[in-house]
Every structure is written in structure tokens, then in C-alpha cells.
Amino acid sequence: MAACTAVKFGYNQGQQLAFWWLDRYVDFDDAQEARAREAIDDWFRWHRSTQLPEYAALLERAQAEIVEPMTGAQMCQWTDVVQKRIDIAFEHALPALADSVRALTPQQLKHLQRKYDKNLKEYKGDFLQDDPDDRRRAQIKRVADKAEMVYGRLNDAQKARIAQLTDESPFDPQGWYNEREQRQRDALQALQRLSSERASAEQARVVVKALYDETFHSPRPAYRSYQQRLIQYNCEFAAQVHNLSTSEQRAHAVKRFKGWEEDFRALARGA
């Protein structure tokens, strides 16, 4: 019940939370703030009426599937479904995002650089602890916490298997850090060009779309190959964790998904 309440509360505060999140990156001036708030309100009206019913339908479908054994291929199909919804949401936000970033000042780009640096420092603290044992324990805990969010409390055998699968994962936190650092440099350079060249709205849309695409499909072949290996491994990982779940845990998952489904339907109605 607490989780469901949090979903509804968070979404109903979404406009303000989204503005605060964006403002921490670029420090809007008064005129930019007014335009950003209007664009965010428009996006949420669209999202609430068109996307939340789709999410609810997907959760209803998931409730039927999660009581049965699953394969890695099925998990990857769900990954693709989720990615498609993310892409649709981004595409609708793209015109407003592009219009905003081409108006950033040099001072705002410096503010963005400082925010990027802060993010990298926080990432290091979370994923690149100096002690390898601390790093391993933190990663295992992250994975187990996500599983328990869906299935409820795990038993010792399940936790042991999650630890083993986590140890065997190709996940490379240092490589992810390096890629993220490079993406941030690429983004800053691209945004600086848009600002200095007084880019058109269409030019800005092309640049922002390319930066978004690079998040999921790196322009660097070695990292792009790693991304694909990690996705495939995580699909198999998720399937194995699911197939270890008990009937009670699957019932817990159904209940959790049902709660989210009902939340999304209520939010779509404006509740």
C-alpha cells in the first residue's frame, strides 16, 4: 500500500519534481522557467491521458505472465517493450527540450558542467568503492533490493544465487564511468555548438535526438558491443531469479503489479 501511494503521490507532484530536476542542471532564468514549466505541464497532460493507460495495460499483461516460468528471451521482449515506451515519452518531449537547450547561455553551460562533475563523483561513491569487497557487497545489495521490490523477501538460497550471478555478470562499473564521462563531454560540446552557432529548432532537435540515442547505443563500437552483452546477460539473470521464485513470491509480484496498474488507471482519470 505504501508503494502504491508513493507512485500516485510522486506522479501527482511530477511537474514540480521534473522542473526541479531540470533546474538543477541548467539554472533557468525567469523567462526560461516560465517556458519550461509550460512545456512540462503540456507533457504531463499528454502523458497522463495517453501513456498511463498503456502502462496499465502492460502491467495487466505482466500479471498473467509472471505466475509462469520465463526465459531470457521473454525478459528481453519486456526490455524492448519498456524501451519503446521510454522512446515514445522522449519523442514527445523532444521539441521542447531542443528549444530549451539552444537558448542556454555560457554561464548555464558552466553550471551544467559542474552538475555533471557532481554526478560523476556520486557515481564513484556508489559503484567504484576503493575496497573490492565493499563494491561487490553494494552491487549484490542493489540487485537483491530490486528483486525484493517485486517478489518480496528472498530466502538464503535465492540470495546466494543472486550473489553468484552478480559475480559472473559482465557489468563493468569503471567502463560505465568512462563511457558516461565521455557522453557528458560530447553533450557539452554539442550544446556549446548549438549556443554559439545560434542553431535552428530543427538543428537542435537533431542534436538532442542523437545524444539521447547514444545513451542506449554508444557510437564507440567496443562499448556498444559491451552494452549488448550486458543486456543479454541481464535478461538471462532476470529469468533465473524469476524461476527461483516461489508461488507465494509470484503472488506477491502479481499483487504489486496490480497495485501499480490500479494506480496508473486512477492517475489517467485524474485521481
Disulfide bonds with the S-S distance in Angstrom:
Cys76-Cys235 2.08
